[in-house]
Amino acid sequence: MSEPKNALPVPEAFVLHQRRSPVTDPWHPIYARTEAEAVVLGLRVAEQHCNSRRFLHGGVLASLADNAMGLSVHQASQSRDRPISSGALTLGMSMDYVSTASIGTWIEFRSRVHQLGGSIGVVDCLVVDSQEKLVARANATFRYRRDDKAHASRAS
């Protein structure tokens, strides 16, 4: 997908997010920046992301925080040489909405993976604007399967 004409600038190191889903397709363009142990998602708030008061909708915030945290579990598993063989499935998630974001605001979903066990990961996500104002925070637990081939080769 290409960027829309007359789009506001996107911060350096962010590229169009290539992973697509029927849930997030209407919200594109969504951007991503890959770090050692996380995938940071970015979004310029537009009308399709907003509630009737023209603020970023809580459902969009929750869905993209969940997405960023799940992608970060996978990224951290690779970085820590503990690859997982399946996508991370959300077991539980909580969300705190701290402030609002209006149309035109740049938002980032920054995850931190705190624990990667045998099949469970614990992650949080801070959602901030370009001024570092906290918009929301999320905590989640994910379930996944380890890549048995990689795990077996490390054990031998």
Rosetta silent file (secondary structure, phi, psi, omega in degrees, C-alpha in Angstrom):
SEQUENCE: MSEPKNALPVPEAFVLHQRRSPVTDPWHPIYARTEAEAVVLGLRVAEQHCNSRRFLHGGVLASLADNAMGLSVHQASQSRDRPISSGALTLGMSMDYVSTASIGTWIEFRSRVHQLGGSIGVVDCLVVDSQEKLVARANATFRYRRDDKAHASRAS
SCORE:     score description
SCORE:     0.000 S_00000001
   1 L     0.000  137.558  178.967    0.000    0.000    0.000 S_00000001
   2 L   -95.170  162.929  179.204    1.336    3.443   -0.820 S_00000001
   3 L   -72.475  146.255  178.099    1.098    6.542    1.329 S_00000001
   4 L   -67.265  152.773  177.084   -1.848    8.840    0.674 S_00000001
   5 L   -64.822  148.230  179.766   -1.192   12.065   -1.234 S_00000001
   6 L    62.856   25.174  179.750   -0.606   15.128    0.970 S_00000001
   7 L   -71.828  143.911  174.401    0.220   12.890    3.951 S_00000001
   8 L   -68.020  154.986 -177.211    1.883   14.522    6.947 S_00000001
   9 L   -62.882  148.668  177.908    5.482   13.399    7.515 S_00000001
  10 L  -105.812  137.261 -179.658    6.134   10.126    9.287 S_00000001
  11 L   -56.144  150.217 -179.194    8.990    9.968   11.820 S_00000001
  12 L   -55.652  147.441  178.044   12.299    8.563   10.634 S_00000001
  13 L    80.969   -7.974  175.409   12.790    4.775   10.717 S_00000001
  14 L   -89.307  137.531  176.261    9.061    4.042   10.343 S_00000001
  15 E  -126.623  163.367  176.962    7.960    2.166    7.227 S_00000001
  16 E   -57.782  131.696  179.392    4.555    1.041    6.064 S_00000001
  17 L   -71.772  124.200 -173.371    3.476   -1.917    8.181 S_00000001
  18 L   -88.836  -20.592 -178.210    3.301   -4.935    5.885 S_00000001
  19 L   -78.007  124.093 -174.387    1.312   -7.318    8.076 S_00000001
  20 L  -114.685  153.246  174.142   -2.341   -7.012    7.115 S_00000001
  21 L  -152.034  153.330  178.308   -5.582   -8.181    8.682 S_00000001
  22 L   -59.611  -26.233  179.418   -9.273   -7.573    7.956 S_00000001
  23 L   -71.118  -45.306 -173.742   -9.525   -5.777   11.317 S_00000001
  24 L   -92.166  -13.257 -178.220   -6.778   -3.236   10.658 S_00000001
  25 H   -51.491  -43.468 -179.654   -7.126   -2.809    6.871 S_00000001
  26 H   -66.932  -13.463 -176.632   -9.608    0.113    7.200 S_00000001
  27 H   -95.619   -3.137 -177.500   -7.125    1.930    9.472 S_00000001
  28 L   -68.260  151.339   10.720   -4.184    1.984    7.078 S_00000001
  29 L   -82.078  136.188  171.184   -1.716    3.466    6.628 S_00000001
  30 L  -114.349  142.260 -176.349   -0.171    1.973    9.770 S_00000001
  31 E  -115.852  160.868  179.843    3.583    2.210   10.184 S_00000001
  32 E  -141.875  149.231  172.640    6.151    0.049   11.973 S_00000001
  33 E  -133.391  122.516 -178.496    9.679    0.374   13.306 S_00000001
  34 E   -92.124  129.749  175.989   11.500   -2.817   14.266 S_00000001
  35 L  -115.928  177.857 -176.963   13.784   -2.726   17.291 S_00000001
  36 L   -55.859  -44.649 -175.612   15.869   -5.472   18.884 S_00000001
  37 L  -125.516   18.744 -178.509   13.059   -6.729   21.122 S_00000001
  38 L  -155.662  157.757  167.948    9.979   -4.892   19.914 S_00000001
  39 E  -115.923  115.954  179.079    7.909   -3.802   16.971 S_00000001
  40 E   -92.698  125.045  175.668    6.736   -0.219   17.479 S_00000001
  41 E   -96.579  147.702  178.923    3.579    0.632   15.557 S_00000001
  42 E  -133.188  151.375 -175.456    2.831    4.190   14.477 S_00000001
  43 E  -152.696  134.227  169.788   -0.287    5.902   13.251 S_00000001
  44 E   -93.683  115.090 -174.849   -1.269    9.396   12.151 S_00000001
  45 L   -59.975  127.815  178.317   -4.779    9.788   13.609 S_00000001
  46 L  -129.816  174.234 -175.396   -7.340   10.243   10.826 S_00000001
  47 H   -55.598  -38.580 -177.486  -11.124   10.350   10.674 S_00000001
  48 H   -68.700   -8.744  179.195  -11.448    6.558   10.238 S_00000001
  49 H   -98.874   -2.027 -166.603   -9.723    6.095   13.642 S_00000001
  50 E  -106.634  157.929  172.537  -12.037    8.389   15.597 S_00000001
  51 L   -86.497 -173.461 -176.347  -15.192    8.280   17.671 S_00000001
  52 L   -67.090  -17.838  177.635  -18.088   10.728   17.249 S_00000001
  53 L   -91.153    3.960  177.771  -16.163   13.364   19.263 S_00000001
  54 L    69.357   28.769  171.247  -13.284   13.140   16.748 S_00000001
  55 E  -106.737  153.501  176.259  -10.861   11.612   19.261 S_00000001
  56 E   -54.215  125.080 -174.698   -8.907    8.420   18.642 S_00000001
  57 L   -70.917  139.575  179.107  -11.338    5.595   19.475 S_00000001
  58 H   -59.644  -32.532  178.142  -10.531    3.332   22.415 S_00000001
  59 H   -67.292  -36.610  175.968  -11.186    0.234   20.309 S_00000001
  60 H   -66.868  -44.768  177.719   -8.532    1.301   17.797 S_00000001
  61 H   -57.262  -49.159 -177.582   -6.107    1.968   20.666 S_00000001
  62 H   -64.293  -43.886 -178.457   -6.767   -1.445   22.227 S_00000001
  63 H   -63.863  -43.257 -178.604   -6.531   -3.346   18.941 S_00000001
  64 H   -75.366  -31.085  173.175   -3.267   -1.738   17.890 S_00000001
  65 H   -63.986  -44.094  177.588   -1.743   -2.080   21.373 S_00000001
  66 H   -59.893  -44.166  179.336   -2.646   -5.783   21.265 S_00000001
  67 H   -61.794  -49.120 -179.228   -1.113   -6.043   17.800 S_00000001
  68 H   -61.306  -41.170 -179.341    2.114   -4.265   18.839 S_00000001
  69 H   -67.641  -42.779  178.148    2.500   -6.415   21.952 S_00000001
  70 H   -62.980  -43.157  176.967    1.946   -9.681   20.061 S_00000001
  71 H   -63.542  -35.536 -179.683    4.443   -8.694   17.366 S_00000001
  72 H   -70.383  -33.969  174.119    6.913   -7.711   20.088 S_00000001
  73 H   -58.590  -46.219  179.512    6.626  -11.127   21.758 S_00000001
  74 H   -63.827  -46.047 -179.007    7.686  -12.673   18.458 S_00000001
  75 H   -61.937  -44.356  179.762   10.482  -10.134   17.917 S_00000001
  76 H   -65.522  -36.141  179.283   11.846  -10.594   21.454 S_00000001
  77 H   -63.626  -37.183  177.004   11.743  -14.384   21.093 S_00000001
  78 H   -68.554  -45.760 -178.254   13.951  -14.106   18.005 S_00000001
  79 H   -62.203  -35.352 -178.260   16.304  -11.634   19.672 S_00000001
  80 L   -89.515    9.041 -179.479   16.669  -13.838   22.748 S_00000001
  81 L    56.399   40.575  176.263   17.321  -16.936   20.592 S_00000001
  82 L  -133.264   58.669 -171.301   14.128  -18.546   21.884 S_00000001
  83 L   -60.209  146.261  176.255   12.016  -18.537   18.694 S_00000001
  84 E  -105.201  150.882 -175.056    8.333  -19.327   18.802 S_00000001
  85 L   -99.991   -6.509 -179.683    6.609  -21.353   16.097 S_00000001
  86 L  -130.569  163.403  172.701    3.160  -19.836   16.323 S_00000001
  87 L   -64.371  154.195  178.642    1.645  -16.415   16.510 S_00000001
  88 L   -81.772  125.474  179.871    1.159  -15.092   20.004 S_00000001
  89 E  -100.519  131.657 -178.045   -2.461  -15.446   21.158 S_00000001
  90 E   -73.041  120.869  175.092   -3.779  -12.952   23.687 S_00000001
  91 E   -88.456  -39.360  179.921   -4.858  -14.641   26.926 S_00000001
  92 E  -159.604  148.660 -178.963   -5.713  -11.452   28.784 S_00000001
  93 E  -151.489  139.404  172.722   -5.289   -7.738   28.326 S_00000001
  94 E  -123.708  153.573 -174.041   -6.088   -4.617   30.317 S_00000001
  95 E  -137.869  134.360  172.394   -6.149   -1.070   29.041 S_00000001
  96 E  -117.361  124.436  178.513   -5.988    2.309   30.765 S_00000001
  97 E   -97.503  117.895 -169.624   -7.047    5.330   28.721 S_00000001
  98 L  -102.040  -40.978  179.556   -5.142    8.342   30.039 S_00000001
  99 L  -150.883 -178.069 -177.088   -5.749   11.174   27.560 S_00000001
 100 L  -105.070  163.355  172.986   -7.123   11.874   24.093 S_00000001
 101 L  -135.338  133.130 -176.640   -5.560   12.181   20.659 S_00000001
 102 E  -100.265  169.188  177.406   -7.083   14.265   17.871 S_00000001
 103 L   -55.211  133.446  179.585   -6.998   14.027   14.095 S_00000001
 104 L    97.770  -14.892 -178.148   -3.493   14.713   12.781 S_00000001
 105 L   -75.153  135.675  173.329   -1.703   13.512   15.944 S_00000001
 106 E   -84.462  129.435 -178.283    1.168   11.039   15.518 S_00000001
 107 E  -122.793  139.045  174.299    0.744    8.076   17.911 S_00000001
 108 E  -122.924  142.303  177.834    3.248    5.317   18.754 S_00000001
 109 E  -109.588  101.828 -173.502    2.581    1.942   20.386 S_00000001
 110 E  -107.503  112.066 -176.493    5.767    1.048   22.303 S_00000001
 111 E  -100.076  152.412  172.250    5.882   -2.424   23.815 S_00000001
 112 E  -131.318  125.999  177.571    8.228   -3.995   26.360 S_00000001
 113 E   -90.537  117.150 -177.016    8.457   -7.745   26.760 S_00000001
 114 E   -91.709  -34.380 -175.691    9.015   -8.471   30.447 S_00000001
 115 E  -147.289  133.799  171.159    8.898  -12.265   30.489 S_00000001
 116 E  -125.554  102.041  177.953    9.133  -15.049   27.915 S_00000001
 117 L   -91.143 -161.498 -179.688    8.501  -18.396   29.529 S_00000001
 118 L   -62.064  -36.921  179.970    8.059  -21.802   27.938 S_00000001
 119 L  -145.592    3.686 -176.848    4.678  -20.883   26.468 S_00000001
 120 E  -128.748  136.814  175.872    3.591  -17.614   28.138 S_00000001
 121 E  -124.226  145.917  179.410    4.826  -14.054   27.622 S_00000001
 122 E  -118.594  127.368 -171.444    4.117  -10.927   29.667 S_00000001
 123 E  -139.531  152.189  166.961    4.172   -7.568   27.877 S_00000001
 124 E  -129.781  168.622 -177.013    3.149   -3.970   28.371 S_00000001
 125 E  -146.621  128.114  171.722    2.643   -1.140   25.906 S_00000001
 126 E  -102.828  131.321  177.269    2.769    2.623   26.293 S_00000001
 127 E  -106.180  116.481 -175.604    0.835    4.617   23.713 S_00000001
 128 E  -128.427  156.172  174.860    2.354    8.081   23.352 S_00000001
 129 E   -93.324 -177.105 -175.391    2.012   11.041   21.023 S_00000001
 130 L   -67.849  -14.372  176.263    4.843   12.905   19.300 S_00000001
 131 L   -97.129    9.043 -178.832    5.263   15.112   22.381 S_00000001
 132 L    70.273   17.664  175.438    5.687   11.997   24.587 S_00000001
 133 L   -75.265  130.490  178.949    2.284   12.577   26.194 S_00000001
 134 E   -72.676  123.248  178.531    0.861    9.309   27.497 S_00000001
 135 E   -98.553  -40.862 -179.650   -2.402    8.508   25.715 S_00000001
 136 E  -160.540  165.099  172.096   -2.942    4.960   27.014 S_00000001
 137 E  -140.500  149.906 -178.306   -1.192    1.975   28.518 S_00000001
 138 E  -137.024  152.924  173.849   -1.856   -1.718   28.166 S_00000001
 139 E  -132.263  140.905 -179.156   -0.724   -4.928   29.841 S_00000001
 140 E  -151.080  157.690  173.395   -1.164   -8.366   28.333 S_00000001
 141 E  -120.489  132.849 -177.725   -0.335  -12.034   28.647 S_00000001
 142 E  -121.177  149.092  174.338    0.235  -14.083   25.493 S_00000001
 143 E  -113.391  143.370 -179.584    0.379  -17.813   24.798 S_00000001
 144 L  -155.322  171.937  174.033    2.571  -19.306   22.067 S_00000001
 145 L  -112.708  141.022  175.761    4.420  -22.484   21.073 S_00000001
 146 E   -74.444  152.076  173.460    8.183  -22.746   20.966 S_00000001
 147 L   -76.871  102.046 -174.307    9.924  -23.700   17.749 S_00000001
 148 H   -58.943  -35.259 -179.115   10.804  -27.301   18.713 S_00000001
 149 H   -65.569  -45.919 -179.956   13.559  -27.614   16.085 S_00000001
 150 H   -66.654  -39.604 -179.753   15.418  -24.542   17.358 S_00000001
 151 H   -65.281  -41.302 -179.751   14.871  -25.585   20.959 S_00000001
 152 H   -66.410  -38.722 -179.013   16.183  -29.118   20.295 S_00000001
 153 H   -67.984  -30.698  176.693   19.314  -27.861   18.521 S_00000001
 154 H   -72.632  -31.934 -176.439   20.187  -25.657   21.516 S_00000001
 155 H   -74.557  -25.180 -177.348   19.693  -28.574   23.920 S_00000001
 156 L   -87.205    0.000    0.000   22.145  -30.860   22.073 S_00000001
